[in-house]
């Protein structure tokens, strides 16, 4: 499975240094540090997060988990300032905000589906009461949720990320400048050749190894590339045609030996292609049987059989919230089979 990106023939690439995109990548790490190289950093930040901000995380974190809305990725080339990026977000039309914010829950193109509140609320209930409350606000007063999100991001910047960005900025800016110069002097093929999970098919086509099969048209405007330090190992692709085409990619990508019998059992469980696709979804975010069935076009009994095989191989953990049971792939167990496998599943 892959995302294909069509590039313009003239000046196909642009590079962004986005503190907002890096802050959101940081929040993703804080939400689940286990499979990120920046897990140690996350531990230090939890100690610096004021209780008032921490209390808002459960109701907003769905916006930066497996799927990210367009307004939380870089939106223009060059050096960005968080105040400017948040200013554009605060000025965003409420309905456009609502359509993009619904994507992490509904997937696909939701611009015509925001009023399908029953679908949104059904997905929200699987994620807890805090998400239900946020989605209800999204449906009734999207501007209020937009402003709440902006206030939260501004608070995170003041509480911890301004200091972290001072440390990270040079690495991000140097990478953007270096790869931008490479694109100018040696062409887009050379600039794209070593991006994680990326295959250069031609001067005007690349593929990125991701869960969805999708095509992104970047022929009308340059593909916006935003380097990230904390985002590793993820490659995040902007799939919503309502927003500038873009990719946030890691500067760096990140095993304990286990018994041979355990390795054999786990490899056997992962040998099924359908099961492997389920694993990619479960590694990014805990999901219920019903969510997996809808996401992959399978019946719930089929998903249950696959989950049973993964559970028998000790590759998944469970989290029960009321009558909902959600499953997550064990990143440590997968890493024991090899870091390349884990990186491939995370792309």
C-alpha positions as CSV (number, residue, x, y, z in Angstrom):
1,X,0.0,0.0,0.0
2,X,1.3,3.4,-0.9
3,X,0.6,7.1,-1.5
4,X,1.5,8.3,-5.0
5,X,2.3,11.9,-5.3
6,X,2.3,13.6,-8.7
7,X,4.8,16.5,-8.9
8,X,5.0,19.6,-11.0
9,X,7.5,19.6,-13.8
10,X,8.8,23.1,-12.9
11,X,9.9,23.9,-9.3
12,X,8.1,20.8,-7.8
13,X,9.4,21.1,-4.2
14,X,9.3,23.7,-1.4
15,X,10.5,23.4,2.1
16,X,8.9,24.6,5.4
17,X,10.3,25.2,8.9
18,X,7.1,25.0,10.9
19,X,7.1,25.3,14.7
20,X,3.3,24.4,14.7
21,X,3.9,21.2,12.8
22,X,6.8,20.3,15.1
23,X,4.7,21.1,18.2
24,X,1.9,18.8,17.0
25,X,4.5,16.1,16.3
26,X,5.6,16.6,19.9
27,X,2.1,16.2,21.2
28,X,1.7,13.0,19.2
29,X,4.9,11.7,21.0
30,X,3.5,12.7,24.4
31,X,0.2,10.9,23.6
32,X,2.1,7.5,23.2
33,X,5.9,7.7,23.7
34,X,6.5,4.0,23.4
35,X,7.4,3.7,19.7
36,X,9.2,7.0,19.3
37,X,13.0,7.8,19.6
38,X,11.9,10.9,21.6
39,X,10.3,8.9,24.4
40,X,12.9,10.1,26.8
41,X,12.1,13.7,26.0
42,X,8.4,13.0,26.5
43,X,9.1,11.9,30.1
44,X,10.7,15.3,30.9
45,X,7.8,17.2,29.4
46,X,5.2,15.4,31.4
47,X,6.8,16.9,34.5
48,X,6.6,20.4,32.9
49,X,3.0,20.2,31.7
50,X,0.6,22.4,33.8
51,X,-2.4,20.5,35.2
52,X,-4.8,22.8,33.3
53,X,-3.2,21.9,30.0
54,X,-2.9,18.2,30.9
55,X,-6.7,18.1,31.6
56,X,-7.4,19.2,28.0
57,X,-5.3,16.5,26.3
58,X,-8.0,13.7,26.4
59,X,-10.5,15.8,24.6
60,X,-8.1,17.1,21.9
61,X,-5.5,14.3,21.3
62,X,-7.6,12.6,18.5
63,X,-6.5,15.5,16.3
64,X,-2.9,14.4,16.3
65,X,-3.0,10.6,16.4
66,X,-3.1,8.4,13.3
67,X,-4.6,11.0,11.0
68,X,-3.7,14.7,11.2
69,X,-6.0,17.5,9.9
70,X,-4.6,19.9,7.3
71,X,-4.5,22.9,9.7
72,X,-2.0,21.1,11.9
73,X,0.6,20.6,9.2
74,X,2.8,23.2,7.5
75,X,0.8,25.4,5.2
76,X,3.4,27.5,3.4
77,X,7.1,27.4,2.5
78,X,9.9,29.1,4.4
79,X,10.6,30.0,8.0
80,X,7.4,30.0,10.1
81,X,6.6,31.7,13.4
82,X,4.1,30.0,15.7
83,X,2.3,33.3,16.3
84,X,1.6,33.6,12.6
85,X,0.6,30.0,12.2
86,X,-1.8,30.2,15.1
87,X,-3.1,33.5,13.7
88,X,-4.0,31.8,10.5
89,X,-5.6,28.9,12.4
90,X,-7.7,31.3,14.5
91,X,-8.9,33.1,11.3
92,X,-9.9,29.8,9.6
93,X,-13.5,29.6,8.5
94,X,-15.4,27.5,11.1
95,X,-16.9,25.1,8.6
96,X,-13.5,24.5,6.9
97,X,-12.1,23.8,10.3
98,X,-14.9,21.4,11.1
99,X,-14.5,19.5,7.8
100,X,-10.7,19.0,8.4
101,X,-11.2,18.2,12.1
102,X,-13.6,15.4,11.3
103,X,-11.0,13.6,9.1
104,X,-9.2,11.9,12.0
105,X,-12.5,10.3,13.1
106,X,-14.2,9.6,9.7
107,X,-11.3,9.3,7.3
108,X,-11.6,10.0,3.6
109,X,-12.9,13.3,2.3
110,X,-15.4,14.6,4.9
111,X,-16.1,18.1,3.5
112,X,-19.6,17.1,2.6
113,X,-20.1,14.8,5.6
114,X,-19.6,17.0,8.7
115,X,-23.3,17.1,9.4
116,X,-23.4,13.4,9.7
117,X,-23.2,13.8,13.4
118,X,-24.4,10.3,14.2
119,X,-21.3,8.8,12.5
120,X,-19.0,11.3,14.1
121,X,-20.4,10.7,17.6
122,X,-20.3,7.0,17.1
123,X,-16.6,7.1,16.5
124,X,-16.2,9.6,19.3
125,X,-17.9,7.3,21.8
126,X,-15.3,4.6,21.1
127,X,-12.6,7.1,22.3
128,X,-14.2,8.2,25.6
129,X,-16.4,10.9,27.0
130,X,-13.8,13.7,26.6
131,X,-13.8,13.2,22.8
132,X,-17.6,13.0,22.7
133,X,-17.7,16.4,24.4
134,X,-15.3,17.8,21.9
135,X,-17.1,16.4,18.9
136,X,-20.4,17.7,20.2
137,X,-18.8,21.2,20.3
138,X,-17.4,20.6,16.8
139,X,-20.9,20.0,15.5
140,X,-22.6,22.8,17.3
141,X,-19.9,25.5,17.5
142,X,-16.8,24.7,15.5
143,X,-15.4,28.2,16.1
144,X,-15.4,27.5,19.8
145,X,-13.5,24.3,19.4
146,X,-11.1,26.0,17.0
147,X,-10.3,28.7,19.6
148,X,-10.0,26.1,22.4
149,X,-7.4,24.3,20.3
150,X,-5.5,27.5,19.5
151,X,-5.5,28.4,23.2
152,X,-4.2,24.9,24.1
153,X,-1.4,25.1,21.5
154,X,-0.4,28.6,22.6
155,X,-0.4,27.3,26.2
156,X,1.9,24.4,25.3
157,X,4.2,26.8,23.5
158,X,4.5,28.9,26.6
159,X,4.7,26.0,29.1
160,X,7.4,23.9,27.4
161,X,7.8,24.0,23.6
162,X,9.2,27.5,23.1
163,X,12.4,26.3,24.9
164,X,12.4,23.0,23.0
165,X,12.0,24.8,19.7
166,X,15.1,26.9,20.4
167,X,17.0,23.6,20.7
168,X,15.3,21.9,17.7
169,X,15.1,24.9,15.3
170,X,18.7,24.7,14.0
171,X,18.4,21.1,13.0
172,X,15.1,21.6,11.2
173,X,16.2,24.7,9.5
174,X,19.6,23.2,8.4
175,X,17.8,20.2,7.0
176,X,15.3,22.3,5.0
177,X,18.1,24.5,3.6
178,X,20.4,21.6,2.7
179,X,17.7,19.6,1.0
180,X,16.3,22.7,-0.7
181,X,19.8,23.5,-2.1
182,X,20.1,19.9,-3.3
183,X,16.8,20.3,-5.1
184,X,18.0,23.5,-6.8
185,X,21.4,22.2,-7.8
186,X,20.8,18.5,-8.5
187,X,17.1,18.3,-9.1
188,X,14.1,16.9,-7.3
189,X,15.2,13.3,-7.8
190,X,18.4,13.8,-5.8
191,X,16.5,15.8,-3.1
192,X,13.9,13.1,-2.6
193,X,16.1,10.0,-3.0
194,X,16.9,9.5,0.7
195,X,13.6,10.6,2.2
196,X,12.3,7.8,4.6
197,X,9.8,5.4,3.0
198,X,10.0,7.3,-0.3
199,X,10.6,5.8,-3.8
200,X,11.4,8.2,-6.6
201,X,9.6,6.8,-9.6
202,X,10.4,9.6,-12.0
203,X,11.0,13.4,-11.9
204,X,7.3,13.9,-11.6
205,X,6.2,10.9,-9.4
206,X,7.1,9.6,-6.0
207,X,5.5,6.9,-3.8
208,X,5.5,6.9,0.0
209,X,5.0,3.6,1.9
210,X,1.8,4.4,3.9
211,X,-1.3,2.5,4.9
212,X,-3.8,4.2,2.6
213,X,-3.8,3.7,-1.2
214,X,-4.1,7.3,-2.4
215,X,-3.0,9.7,-5.1
216,X,-2.0,13.3,-4.2
217,X,-1.9,15.9,-7.0
218,X,0.9,18.4,-6.4
219,X,1.1,19.6,-10.0
220,X,-0.6,22.9,-9.4
221,X,1.7,23.9,-6.4
222,X,5.0,22.6,-5.1
223,X,5.0,19.7,-2.7
224,X,5.6,21.2,0.7
225,X,8.3,19.2,2.7
226,X,8.6,19.9,6.4
227,X,11.5,18.2,8.3
228,X,10.8,17.1,11.9
229,X,13.1,16.0,14.7
230,X,10.4,14.8,17.2
231,X,8.2,13.2,14.5
232,X,10.5,10.2,13.9
233,X,9.8,7.6,12.8
234,X,6.6,8.8,11.1
235,X,6.2,10.1,7.6
236,X,3.0,12.2,7.6
237,X,1.3,12.9,4.2
238,X,-1.3,15.6,3.7
239,X,-4.1,13.7,1.8
240,X,-6.9,16.3,1.9
241,X,-7.1,18.1,-1.4
242,X,-8.5,21.2,0.5
243,X,-5.0,21.9,1.8
244,X,-1.6,22.4,0.3
245,X,0.0,19.0,-0.6
246,X,2.7,18.3,1.9
247,X,4.9,15.7,3.7
248,X,6.3,16.0,7.2
249,X,9.3,13.6,7.4
250,X,11.8,12.7,10.1
251,X,15.4,13.8,10.2
252,X,16.3,10.5,11.9
253,X,14.6,7.2,12.4
254,X,15.3,5.1,15.1
255,X,16.0,-4.6,20.1
256,X,16.5,-7.2,22.8
257,X,16.9,-10.8,21.8
258,X,14.0,-13.1,22.5
259,X,13.6,-16.8,22.5
260,X,13.6,-18.5,19.0
261,X,10.2,-20.1,19.7
262,X,8.7,-16.7,20.4
263,X,10.2,-15.2,17.2
264,X,8.8,-18.1,15.2
265,X,5.3,-17.6,16.7
266,X,5.3,-13.9,16.0
267,X,6.6,-14.2,12.5
268,X,3.9,-16.8,11.7
269,X,1.3,-14.4,13.1
270,X,2.6,-11.6,10.9
271,X,2.9,-13.7,7.7
272,X,-0.7,-13.0,6.7
273,X,-1.0,-9.8,4.6
274,X,-4.4,-8.9,5.9
275,X,-3.2,-9.3,9.5
276,X,-0.1,-7.1,8.7
277,X,-2.4,-4.3,7.5
278,X,-4.4,-4.5,10.7
279,X,-1.1,-4.3,12.6
280,X,-0.2,-1.0,10.9
281,X,-3.5,0.5,12.1
282,X,-3.0,-0.9,15.7
283,X,0.5,0.4,16.0
284,X,-0.5,4.0,15.4
285,X,-3.6,4.0,17.6
286,X,-5.6,1.7,19.8
287,X,-8.8,0.5,18.0
288,X,-11.8,-1.6,18.6
289,X,-12.9,-4.6,16.5
290,X,-15.7,-2.6,15.0
291,X,-13.3,0.3,14.0
292,X,-10.9,-2.1,12.4
293,X,-13.6,-3.9,10.5
294,X,-14.9,-0.6,9.1
295,X,-11.5,0.8,8.3
296,X,-10.3,-2.3,6.4
297,X,-13.6,-3.5,4.9
298,X,-13.7,-6.7,6.8
299,X,-16.4,-8.4,8.9
300,X,-16.1,-8.2,12.7
301,X,-15.7,-12.0,13.0
302,X,-12.8,-11.9,10.6
303,X,-11.1,-9.2,12.5
304,X,-11.7,-11.1,15.7
305,X,-9.9,-14.1,14.3
306,X,-6.9,-12.0,13.3
307,X,-6.8,-10.3,16.7
308,X,-6.9,-13.7,18.4
309,X,-3.9,-14.8,16.4
310,X,-2.0,-11.6,17.3
311,X,-2.9,-12.0,21.0
312,X,-1.8,-15.6,21.0
313,X,1.6,-14.4,19.7
314,X,1.7,-11.7,22.4
315,X,1.8,-9.0,19.8
316,X,-1.2,-7.0,21.0
317,X,-2.3,-5.5,24.3
318,X,-5.9,-4.6,25.3
319,X,-7.5,-1.6,26.9
320,X,-11.1,-1.9,28.2
321,X,-13.2,1.2,28.6
322,X,-16.7,0.2,29.7
323,X,-18.0,-2.2,27.2
324,X,-15.5,-1.1,24.6
325,X,-12.3,-3.2,24.2
326,X,-9.5,-1.5,22.1
327,X,-6.4,-3.3,20.9
328,X,-2.9,-1.9,20.3
329,X,0.1,-3.5,18.8
330,X,3.0,-4.0,21.2
331,X,5.8,-1.8,19.8
332,X,8.4,-3.4,22.0
333,X,7.4,-6.9,20.8
334,X,7.5,-5.8,17.2
335,X,10.9,-4.1,17.6
336,X,12.3,-7.4,18.9
337,X,11.7,-8.8,15.4
338,X,13.8,-6.0,13.9
339,X,13.7,-2.1,13.8
340,X,13.1,-2.2,10.0
341,X,9.8,-4.0,10.5
342,X,8.7,-1.5,13.2
343,X,9.7,1.5,11.0
344,X,7.8,0.0,8.0
345,X,4.7,-0.5,10.1
346,X,4.9,3.1,11.4
347,X,5.1,4.8,8.0
